[in-house]
Amino acid sequence: MSWRFDPGSSVSGQIAYSLRIKILTGEYPSGSQFPTVRSLALELGVNPNTVQKALTVLETEGLLVSRTTVGRFVTEDETVIEQALKAFKISFMESALNKANELGVTYAEFSDFIKEREGMQ
């Protein structure tokens, strides 16, 4: 996988964001062992300290659990994952609405757009 980083924001934040999505969508399943800091740093082409910062964020959120001498694992607590996914979706939708509003798109226009798209599926 090719990773591209936006120079306008923190690399560790971008890594945490991408890994969070992979956890929430099941690419890294509940209970699975997570890649090591070193292996992720090599894959991403970044300093291990940068990866460590990102993983610390995910641990703080409860998505990763550290087991001494064994490594990190995706939480087995499905409630944590469900709540994080719900919060992530809400944040994403609020951001989309705010950006649309900045462009002068009304909530009604945005809603109509979504309804039209829904009908296309």
N, C-alpha and C positions, 0 to 999 in steps of 0.2 A: 504494500500500500504506500502511496506517495503522500506525504504530509506537506502541506504548505501553510506557512504561518503569516499572519497579518502583522506587519511591522508596527501597526498602530496600537496593539494591545499586548499584554503580557503573554509570553510563550507558555508559561506554566498554567495560566488561566485557560488558554486555548486547548492545551493538552487535557486538562481536567474536564473541560466542556465536552470534548470529543470522546473521552473515555467514559464519561457519565452517560452519554447517549448509547454507547456500546453496552453498558451495563443495563440501562433501562429498556433497551430493545431486545435483550437476551443474547446478544452476540457473545457476551461473557455471562454464562448462565449462573443463576443462584447457586452458591456453594462451590463454584469452580475456583481452581487456583488461578491467581492473577499473574501475569508476566512479571518478572523481576525488574527492578529499577534499571539494572545494567542492560538487560535485553531490550527494554523499551527505549532507553537512551540511544542504544546502537541503531534501532529501527528508525527512530525519529531524527537522529543526527544532532542530538542536543546533549548538554552537560547532564550527568546523572542527578546533580543537585536540582536542576529544573524539573526533572521527572519526579523526584522526591517531594518537591513542593506540591505538585499536582496530586500525587497520591495521598499526601497528608490531608488535602482538602476533601478528597473522597472518603477518607477514613473519618474525618470530622463529621461529614454528612451521614455516616453510618453505612455507606454503600460498600466499603471495603473493611475487612476485619484482619488485623495483623495477628498471626500466630507465631510466637517466638520460635526461632530455628527452623520453621517450616515455610514461612512466607506469608503473603497476603492472599486472601480469598474474598470472593464476592459474598456479601451477606446472605445468609440463608433465611433471613427474616423477610418474608414476602410483603409484609405490611410496610416495612421501610421502603422497599422498592416501589410498591404501589403509590405510597404517599409522595415519594420523590418524583415519580412519573407524572402524577397529577399536578404537582407544583410546577414542574418543568413545562408541561403543556399550557398551564394557565399563564405562566410568564411569557412563553412564546406567543400566545394569542394576544395578550395585552400589548406586547411589543409591536406585533403586526397592526393592531388597531391604532396604536399611537402613531406609527409611521404613516398609516393611511390617513389619519386625521390631520397630520402635519401637511399632507399633500392636498387637503381639502376634500377628502372622501368622507362622506357622511356615514354614520352607522347604518342607515337604511341602505345606502348604496353597497356598503361592504356586505351586509346581510344578504341583499339580493344577489350579489356576485357569488357568495357561498352557495346559496340555494340553486342558482343556475349551474354551478359546477357539480353540485350533488346530483342534479338531474342528468348530467352527462355521463355519469359512471354506470 
